[in-house]
Amino acid sequence: GLSITERRRQRVRFNQPYMTIRQQVLYNSRKPAPRSVEDLIGKDILVIANSSHAERLEAIKTHYPALTWRESSSVEMIDLLEKVHSGEVDYAIVDSNAYELNRHTFPRARAAFDLGAPQELAWAFPRSRDESLYQAAEEYLDRIKQDGTLAAISERFYDHIDEVTTGGALLFSYRLEKRLPQWQTLLQEAADEFDLDWQLLAAISYQESHWNPDARSRTGVRGLM
């Protein structure tokens, strides 16, 4: 899922796009929201190294020479949300789809404004004589666009994100940081023993007890799960 840019087109072959996204500047809601690129100058901005976000900042820098930022190859977009949420960095730039999927987990990370025009996401393939994989991907995307599968996938992940209050999201974030680490090793061991995803066990135990081992229901049920 790469943003199609002219620089990348020179190195790889993109197939037909499957989604349009926007690059968004994130800020911590405890501080004033930036309203323009001018407000970013002199601030600690973090982006993924060699990303389309870094490319766009380079283009913007021709008009704003004082603009600076840091690039890291060891972070993903969800890490950037966490760093803005915690106040570790002033601003970060992420794709709108990543923000939509993770904004309730890191509620203090808010979108301030879009950086430039929307971009299309696509799969990238090597420029080689053998085009069999590329052609297979094109046929697959043609099919899922025509039969409604792509729309159904998009609806499943993006159209039914339950709204969570800021207070609820902050409480979940606090428990994620303070409570889950106490039980993560045990959850992973249990998941390995029964061939389950440990994050599924974590989700069920959060729903049941908010990771409180002393929880007790009105019917006498006790414990994490």
N, C-alpha and C positions, 0 to 999 in steps of 0.2 A: 504493500500500500504506500506508494511513493507519490509525492506531488510532482506533476509534470513541469519541468523547467527547461529552458533552452540549454542551459549548461549540461543538464543530465541527458538531454536528447543527443548530445554529441558523443555520449559514452555508451548508452544503452538504447534499446528499442522498446518503446511503450506500446502496449495494446490499447484497445478502446477504454476510456475511463468508465468507472462504475459509480463514482460519487463526487460531488462538488463540496469543497470545504472552504473555510476562511481562516486565515492566520489571525489569532487574537492575542492582544497584550493583556497579561494577567497582572493584577496588583493585589495587595493585602487590604482587606476591607477595613482594617483598623487605621489605615492611612488614606489621605485624599486620593481620589482616582485621577490618573493622568488623562488629559483630554486630547492630547496631540503629541506628535513626535518631539516637539520642543520640550515637553515635560519629561521626556526620557533622558535628556542630556544630563550627564553628571551622575546618573544613578547606576546601581549595580544590576545589570541585565544579564540573564543567563539563557543560553540557547544550546541546542544539541549541535555538536560539531559537524561540519560539512552538510548541514541540513538546508532545506529550502528556506527556513527562517533566517539562517545566516546569510544566504544569498540575497534575500530581500533587504536585510539590514545593510549589506554592502552597497546595494543599489541606492538606498535611501541616504547613505553617508555622503554621496556625491553632492547632495543638496544640504546636508547637515554635517559638516566636517568634524564637529565637536562630539558627535555621537560615538560612544564606545560600548562594547559588550564583551562578555566572556563566553567561550565555547567549551563544552565538555563532551567527551566521547563516552563517558561512563554513566550517562543519565538517559532516561526515556521521558516521554511527555508526562507520565503520571508522577515521576520524580520531581519534575518542574512544578507541578501543582502543589506537591507536598512542601517544597522549599519556599514557595510564595506563601502558602498557608501558615507555615511556621515562622515566617519573617526572616528566613535565612538569606533570601535575596529580595531586592526591591521589586523587580519585574521579571517576567519570563514570557516567552512566546510559544504558543502551542496551537495545534489544529483544533478547529471548532468541534469536530466529532469527539476528539479525546477529552475536551473540556466537558461536553455534554454528558459523557459516560461517567466521569469521575468527580464532577463538581460537588456532589452531595457528600463525598468522602472527605473532601478538603474545602469546607464551605467558606473559609476566609479568603480563598483564592477566587477572585472575581474577574470577569472579563471587562476590560475598560473600553477598548475600541478595536475595530478591525484594522489590520495593517495591510494596506493595499487591496488589490482586487482578489476575488475568489480564485481558487485553484482546483484543478481536477486531480483525483487520485486514480492511479492505474497500477498494473503490474509491470515490472521491468524484465526484459530478456536480453541476453547477450546478442551482439550483432555477429551472427555466424551464418554459414551457408545452410546449416540444418535448421529449418524453420518449423519442424514438426510440432515442437512443444508450443511455440507461439501460435500456430494455426489451431491447435487443439484448444488453447485458452480462448482464442477468438470465437470458435464455435460454441464453447461452453457459455461464454458471456452473452452471445447472441441468443442462445436458448433460454437462459435464465431471465433475460430481459423480456423476451417474448411471452414466456409462460407464466410470468408473475413471481417467480422464485426470488429474484433480486429485490423486488418491492416488498415481499413478505419478510425477507431477512432484515431489510432496513427498518421495517415497521416493528419487528420483534425487538430490535436493540435500541431504537431511538424514539419511536413514537409513544412508547408506554413507560417512559421513565417516571416513576411515581414522584410526585412533588413531596419534598421533605422540608419541614420548617428549618430555619437557621439554627434554632435552639436544639432541635432533634439531631441535626447533622453534627453540630458541635459536640453533643453528648456522645454520639456514636464515635466520632473522631477521638475523643478523650479515652473512651473504653478501648478502642483499637490500639491506642498507644500504651495505655497503662495496664489493662487487664489481659488482653490476648497473649502477650509474651509469656505470662505465667503458665499458660496452658498449651502453648503451641507445640512444644516437644511431645507432650502426652497425646495430643490430637494426632500428630504425625505418626507416632508409634502405633496408635490404634488404627489409623487409616492404612498403614502398611500391613498390619496383621490381617485385616479383612478386605484388602485390595480396594480401598475407597480413596476418594480425593479428600485430603485433610481439610481443604478449604470448605468442602461441603459440610464436614463435621463442625467446623468452626461456625459456619452460617446457621446450622440447626441449633447449636448450643447457644448462639447469641439470641436467636428467636425465642428459645425456651427460657433462658435465665439471664440474658445480658452478661454471660460469663461470670455469674455469681455462684460459687459453689455452695453457698448457704441458702440459695433460693428455695422457697417452699410454696406450693400452690394451695388453694383452698381445699383441694381434695387430698392433700398430704404428700403429693409428689415432690421429691426433693432433688437437689443437685443441678449440675450444669445442664443435663439433658433429661 
